[in-house]
Amino acid sequence: METSNKKAVLAYIRKNPGCTATAVANEVFGKWRWSGWIFARNDINALCDEGLVSERFYRGISVFYPVEVKEEA
């Protein structure tokens, strides 16, 4: 049983900046899967901790944006 798919979650957020955890869960884990939102949220939190995704609040709803990673010379 797949419980983590950070690469797909990050790819979806990069493709759809400003998306919600529900949108990520529906796309990556499938609408039919009730646990998908939990898995998506866990992956998003891990990506936020790693500095790859930022969480913002818009009218009380969490939305997620990719963080531009600058490579050091």
Secondary structure as GFF3:
##gff-version 3
##sequence-region A 1 73
A	DSSP	alpha_helix	6	15	.	.	.	ID=ss1
A	DSSP	alpha_helix	21	28	.	.	.	ID=ss2
A	DSSP	alpha_helix	36	50	.	.	.	ID=ss3
A	DSSP	beta_strand	53	58	.	.	.	ID=ss4
A	DSSP	beta_strand	61	66	.	.	.	ID=ss5
###
